[in-house]
Amino acid sequence: MHATRLLLAVIFGLFSVSPSSPEYSIQAIRYASAVNEPVSALVMGAPKDEKIEIAMVFWLIRGGGHDVLFDSGFHREVWFKYFPNTAEYMRPDEAVKLAGVQPEDVTDIIISHAHWDHLGGIDLFPKATVWIQKQEFAYYTGEAWQTGGKHGGIDPEDVQALVRLNTEGRLRLVDGDDVEIFPGIRAYAGARHTFASQYIRVDGNPPFVLASDNCYLYRNLAEHKASATFSEADQPANIKNQERMVQLAGSADRVIPGHDALQFQRFPTVGRVAKIK
């Protein structure tokens, strides 16, 4: 009799039903631009002389009692020297106010990868818990700085901020692929834009995938071309991940690339803020 009741409960969905995820809003916030960027640095095989203005972006996701940033921009002066083509810069903790959120109201920051323009703003949001791939954290707080390690585009001060957040209890490590961070927000392992980059899917009607640098431009998706910063060995995996993003989102139109200014034309935009959903 007990087995029969158990079977009926499973069949009719009466056993334990997980709560539905919140209906999240998503806004893209453009905190800067980079002018005259070569498209060949973004899309494999693009003409060498073709230039584009790219958007420097992070995304605000709200719902379920959370104000979440996906990536955090940058603010350290050294990077303006390395990238003098940066234009229209606004510090991320000021830019987020354009979407109606104060820096201290940001509850969480999900970091796609440890490059300076994505990780560098984590110390501007005083109450946020930061989420990063476990292997990304381990590599860039350790082996990357040893002989033979690779840390191009990684700011030592950002790494120190990560370690400090960990000692303060404000760091969470995402362990691998297809991991739920919050109900309806899942992280997926990328294909080594950095040591262990990630992208996220935000559930809803409809769902969206925020790709960050795992897909630079809509053009990558349209032409089935890898992001040009991936090594030759990792390019097939990057293309495969872009195909997976489209499947997860249900449409290529709902995959939001990391640096494409077109997202501010395709979606309703006021100033620097685009309403993705």
C-alpha positions as CSV (number, residue, x, y, z in Angstrom):
1,M,0.0,0.0,0.0
2,H,2.8,2.4,0.9
3,A,4.5,1.7,-2.5
4,T,1.3,2.4,-4.3
5,R,0.8,5.7,-2.5
6,L,4.4,6.7,-3.3
7,L,3.9,5.8,-7.0
8,L,0.7,7.8,-7.2
9,A,2.3,10.8,-5.5
10,V,5.1,10.8,-8.1
11,I,2.7,10.4,-11.0
12,F,0.4,13.2,-9.9
13,G,3.2,15.5,-8.8
14,L,2.2,15.4,-5.2
15,F,5.6,14.5,-3.8
16,S,8.0,17.3,-3.4
17,V,7.6,20.1,-6.0
18,S,10.4,22.6,-6.2
19,P,9.3,26.2,-6.0
20,S,9.0,28.1,-9.3
21,S,11.8,30.6,-10.0
22,P,11.1,34.3,-9.9
23,E,10.4,36.3,-13.0
24,Y,13.6,38.2,-13.3
25,S,14.2,41.5,-15.0
26,I,17.5,42.0,-16.9
27,Q,19.1,45.4,-17.8
28,A,22.4,46.0,-19.7
29,I,24.4,48.9,-18.3
30,R,27.0,50.5,-20.6
31,Y,29.6,52.0,-18.4
32,A,32.1,52.8,-21.2
33,S,32.9,52.2,-24.9
34,A,36.1,51.3,-26.8
35,V,36.5,52.9,-30.1
36,N,38.3,51.6,-33.2
37,E,38.5,48.0,-32.0
38,P,39.6,45.6,-34.8
39,V,36.8,43.1,-35.5
40,S,39.5,40.5,-36.1
41,A,40.3,40.6,-32.4
42,L,36.7,39.6,-31.6
43,V,35.6,37.3,-34.5
44,M,37.9,34.7,-36.0
45,G,38.6,35.3,-39.6
46,A,37.2,38.9,-39.8
47,P,39.0,41.3,-42.1
48,K,42.1,42.8,-40.5
49,D,41.2,46.4,-41.4
50,E,37.6,46.4,-40.2
51,K,37.0,48.4,-37.0
52,I,34.1,48.6,-34.6
53,E,33.0,50.5,-31.5
54,I,32.3,48.0,-28.7
55,A,30.3,48.5,-25.5
56,M,31.8,47.9,-22.1
57,V,28.9,46.4,-20.2
58,F,27.7,44.6,-17.1
59,W,24.1,43.4,-16.5
60,L,21.7,43.9,-13.7
61,I,19.3,41.0,-12.8
62,R,16.5,41.7,-10.3
63,G,14.1,39.3,-8.7
64,G,13.5,37.0,-5.8
65,G,14.9,39.5,-3.3
66,H,18.2,39.8,-5.2
67,D,19.9,42.6,-7.1
68,V,22.5,40.7,-9.0
69,L,25.3,42.1,-11.3
70,F,26.7,39.8,-13.9
71,D,30.2,41.2,-14.1
72,S,31.3,44.4,-12.5
73,G,33.3,46.6,-14.9
74,F,36.6,48.2,-13.8
75,H,38.0,51.4,-12.2
76,R,41.7,51.0,-11.7
77,E,43.7,53.8,-13.4
78,V,46.4,51.5,-15.0
79,W,43.9,50.1,-17.5
80,F,43.2,53.6,-19.1
81,K,46.9,53.7,-19.9
82,Y,46.8,50.2,-21.6
83,F,43.6,51.0,-23.4
84,P,43.6,54.7,-24.4
85,N,40.7,54.1,-26.8
86,T,38.3,53.8,-23.8
87,A,35.6,56.5,-24.1
88,E,32.5,57.7,-22.3
89,Y,33.7,56.1,-19.0
90,M,31.5,56.0,-15.9
91,R,32.6,54.2,-12.8
92,P,30.4,51.1,-12.3
93,D,29.1,52.1,-8.9
94,E,27.8,55.3,-10.5
95,A,26.6,53.6,-13.6
96,V,24.4,51.2,-11.7
97,K,22.4,54.2,-10.2
98,L,21.2,54.8,-13.8
99,A,19.1,51.6,-13.4
100,G,17.7,52.8,-10.1
101,V,20.0,50.7,-7.8
102,Q,22.4,52.1,-5.2
103,P,25.8,50.3,-4.9
104,E,25.1,49.2,-1.4
105,D,21.8,47.5,-2.6
106,V,23.7,45.1,-4.9
107,T,23.4,41.7,-3.2
108,D,25.5,39.6,-5.5
109,I,28.0,39.8,-8.3
110,I,28.4,36.8,-10.6
111,I,31.8,37.0,-12.4
112,S,32.0,35.5,-15.8
113,H,35.9,35.6,-15.8
114,A,38.8,37.3,-14.1
115,H,39.8,39.8,-16.8
116,W,40.2,43.4,-15.6
117,D,37.1,44.8,-17.3
118,H,34.8,42.2,-15.8
119,L,36.2,41.5,-12.3
120,G,37.7,45.0,-11.5
121,G,34.6,46.5,-9.9
122,I,34.0,44.0,-7.2
123,D,35.3,46.3,-4.5
124,L,32.8,49.1,-5.4
125,F,29.8,47.2,-4.0
126,P,30.2,47.0,-0.3
127,K,27.6,44.4,0.6
128,A,27.7,42.1,-2.4
129,T,28.6,38.4,-2.3
130,V,30.8,37.5,-5.3
131,W,30.4,34.2,-7.3
132,I,33.2,32.9,-9.5
133,Q,34.1,29.5,-10.9
134,K,36.1,27.5,-8.4
135,Q,38.9,26.7,-10.8
136,E,39.1,30.3,-12.0
137,F,39.6,31.5,-8.4
138,A,42.2,28.7,-7.7
139,Y,44.2,29.4,-10.8
140,Y,44.4,33.2,-10.6
141,T,45.1,33.2,-6.9
142,G,47.9,30.7,-7.3
143,E,49.4,28.9,-10.2
144,A,48.9,31.8,-12.7
145,W,51.7,33.8,-11.0
146,Q,54.2,30.9,-10.9
147,T,56.8,30.2,-13.6
148,G,54.9,29.2,-16.7
149,G,51.6,30.5,-15.5
150,K,49.4,32.8,-17.6
151,H,47.8,36.0,-16.2
152,G,47.4,38.3,-19.1
153,G,44.6,40.7,-18.6
154,I,44.4,39.9,-14.9
155,D,45.0,42.7,-12.4
156,P,46.9,41.8,-9.2
157,E,44.8,44.2,-7.2
158,D,41.6,42.4,-8.4
159,V,43.1,39.1,-7.2
160,Q,43.9,40.6,-3.8
161,A,40.3,41.9,-3.6
162,L,39.0,38.4,-4.4
163,V,41.1,36.9,-1.6
164,R,40.0,39.6,0.8
165,L,36.4,38.9,0.0
166,N,37.0,35.2,0.6
167,T,38.5,35.9,4.1
168,E,35.4,38.1,4.8
169,G,33.0,35.4,3.9
170,R,31.7,37.2,0.9
171,L,32.9,34.8,-1.8
172,R,31.1,31.8,-3.3
173,L,32.8,29.2,-5.5
174,V,30.8,27.8,-8.4
175,D,31.9,24.2,-8.9
176,G,31.6,23.3,-12.6
177,D,29.0,23.2,-15.3
178,D,25.2,23.6,-15.1
179,V,25.2,24.9,-11.5
180,E,22.2,26.7,-9.9
181,I,23.3,29.9,-8.2
182,F,19.7,31.1,-7.5
183,P,16.4,29.6,-8.5
184,G,16.2,30.2,-12.2
185,I,19.8,31.4,-12.6
186,R,22.3,28.8,-13.7
187,A,26.0,29.0,-14.5
188,Y,27.6,27.1,-17.4
189,A,31.3,26.4,-17.9
190,G,32.7,28.3,-20.9
191,A,35.6,27.2,-23.1
192,R,38.7,28.8,-21.6
193,H,38.4,32.5,-22.6
194,T,40.3,32.5,-19.3
195,F,41.2,29.5,-17.2
196,A,37.6,28.7,-16.3
197,S,35.2,31.3,-17.7
198,Q,31.4,30.9,-17.3
199,Y,28.2,32.3,-18.7
200,I,24.6,32.2,-17.2
201,R,21.1,31.4,-18.2
202,V,18.3,33.4,-16.6
203,D,14.9,31.6,-16.6
204,G,11.7,33.3,-17.5
205,N,9.1,33.7,-20.2
206,P,11.3,33.8,-22.3
207,P,14.7,32.8,-21.0
208,F,17.9,34.6,-21.8
209,V,21.6,33.7,-21.9
210,L,24.2,36.3,-20.9
211,A,27.3,35.2,-22.6
212,S,29.9,37.8,-21.6
213,D,33.2,37.2,-23.4
214,N,32.3,33.6,-24.3
215,C,30.6,35.3,-27.2
216,Y,31.8,38.8,-28.1
217,L,29.3,39.9,-30.8
218,Y,26.1,38.8,-32.5
219,R,28.3,38.3,-35.5
220,N,30.0,35.4,-33.8
221,L,26.7,33.7,-33.6
222,A,25.5,34.6,-37.1
223,E,28.7,33.4,-38.7
224,H,29.4,30.5,-36.4
225,K,32.9,31.9,-35.6
226,A,34.8,31.5,-32.4
227,S,35.7,34.5,-30.3
228,A,39.2,35.5,-31.5
229,T,40.8,35.5,-28.1
230,F,40.4,31.7,-27.8
231,S,43.4,29.6,-28.5
232,E,43.3,27.5,-31.7
233,A,42.8,24.3,-29.6
234,D,39.9,25.9,-27.7
235,Q,38.0,27.4,-30.7
236,P,35.9,24.3,-31.5
237,A,34.8,24.2,-27.9
238,N,33.9,27.9,-28.0
239,I,31.7,27.4,-31.1
240,K,30.1,24.4,-29.5
241,N,29.4,26.5,-26.4
242,Q,27.8,29.2,-28.6
243,E,25.5,26.6,-30.1
244,R,24.6,25.5,-26.6
245,M,23.8,29.1,-25.6
246,V,21.3,29.3,-28.4
247,Q,19.7,26.0,-27.3
248,L,19.6,27.2,-23.7
249,A,18.0,30.5,-24.7
250,G,15.7,29.0,-27.3
251,S,16.8,31.6,-29.9
252,A,20.0,33.3,-31.0
253,D,18.2,36.6,-30.4
254,R,18.1,35.9,-26.7
255,V,21.8,35.3,-26.4
256,I,23.4,38.6,-25.2
257,P,27.0,38.9,-26.3
258,G,29.6,40.4,-24.0
259,H,30.6,43.6,-26.0
260,D,28.1,44.1,-28.7
261,A,26.7,47.7,-28.8
262,L,23.8,46.4,-30.9
263,Q,22.1,45.2,-27.7
264,F,21.4,48.9,-27.0
265,Q,19.6,49.1,-30.3
266,R,17.8,45.8,-30.3
267,F,16.2,46.4,-26.9
268,P,14.5,49.5,-25.4
269,T,17.2,51.8,-24.2
270,V,17.2,55.0,-22.2
271,G,20.7,56.6,-22.1
272,R,23.2,53.9,-21.0
273,V,20.6,51.3,-19.9
274,A,18.9,48.7,-22.1
275,K,15.9,46.7,-20.9
276,I,16.6,43.1,-22.0
277,K,13.5,41.8,-20.2
